[in-house]
Amino acid sequence: MIPVKLRMKNFLSYEDEEFDFTKITVATVVGKNGAGKSSFCTDAISWSLYGIGSKAGANDNHNYVTQGAESCTVEFTFELNDSTYKIVRSFNDRKSKSSVNLFLVTPDGDEIPKTTGGYKETQRTIEDLLKMSYETFIASSMMFQGESGTFTAGMTDMERKETLISILNIGEWNDISERASADIARLKGEIAIEENNIVRFETVIAQKEDAGVRLTAINADMSALVAEKKTQQSILDKTKKMFQLGEIDKQGASKRNEIADIDAKIKQNADRACRSAEMPVRRTRRRLSNIVARLTLSRKSLTTRTILKKRFAEETSLGIH
């Protein structure tokens, strides 16, 4: 925290004073006892920040009101973490009422309220902003006159420990450590999920490779089946040809029977013609011609079937070999 400006109105011995710190790096305040050195250097700043000073506690703010005045006000402007803030704290002695406001000061000089709540909420916001309590502040950043031993003599062991934690900002590091632990736990969970995903993906890949092997085997089986089908089809075709050859033999036998019947009829008709002198010779010749023609046709058909049978037998014999 870097002080920028301090204004006091009816605060202790200061009726209306304003001090600018922007041009000061190191300073020594010199004056007689009771001149107001502590009021200006320590009380005004600590009271503006916490509502407490060396003159009295938080419940005795009337001790800070200039004698004869109704109220007192301190305005303290300071820089912190690259931002400028302003605290305005007042106490009305007649009403016995305290008020405090915290503003963010913009580079243009505008004052933006940082809280909209009451006194306690604003005070918590100030302490959260400073990251230290009043006890830590007076034990580390500011020491009142005659109270240089506050850190060692005025605190219990536990209070000193808590003050050191606050001064060194260990509490914030603990928060960071807790958040880091939470992040680590979250990341470990995410890693476990990703590892499970990897195992699942590896399983899927292995299954895919196994399926590829099975598919290759199935394709080989299919090729073998296609080849077997071709072989069986060839055998079937040959069987059909053999069946057709048998049918030709049956048809040849039938034709030979027809020829035998025709020969018998010719002989019968010839005998009948000889016995029957009354049958006209022309008619008899015509019938004989028809019969001879049929006989000749039947003989040609038989000869053709015999030739086809021989050729089919030769082709079948060649195909089998």
Secondary structure, DSSP 8 states (H G I E B T S, - for coil): -EEEEEEEEEETTEEEEEEE-TT-SS------TTSSHHIIIIIHHHHHHHS--SS--TT-GGGGB-TT-SEEEEEEEEEETTEEEEEEEEEETTTTEEEEEEEEE-TTS-EEES--S-HHHHHHHHHHHHTS-HHHHHHHT---TT-TTHHHHSS-HHHHHHHHHHHTTHHHHHHHHHHHHHHHHHHHHHHHHHHHHHHHHHHHHHHHHHHHHHHHHHHHHHHHHHHHHHHHHHHHHHHHHHHHHHHHHHHHHHHHHHHHHHHHHHHHHHHHHHH-TTS-HHHHHHHHHHHHHHHHHHHHHHHHHHHHHHHHHHHHHHHH-
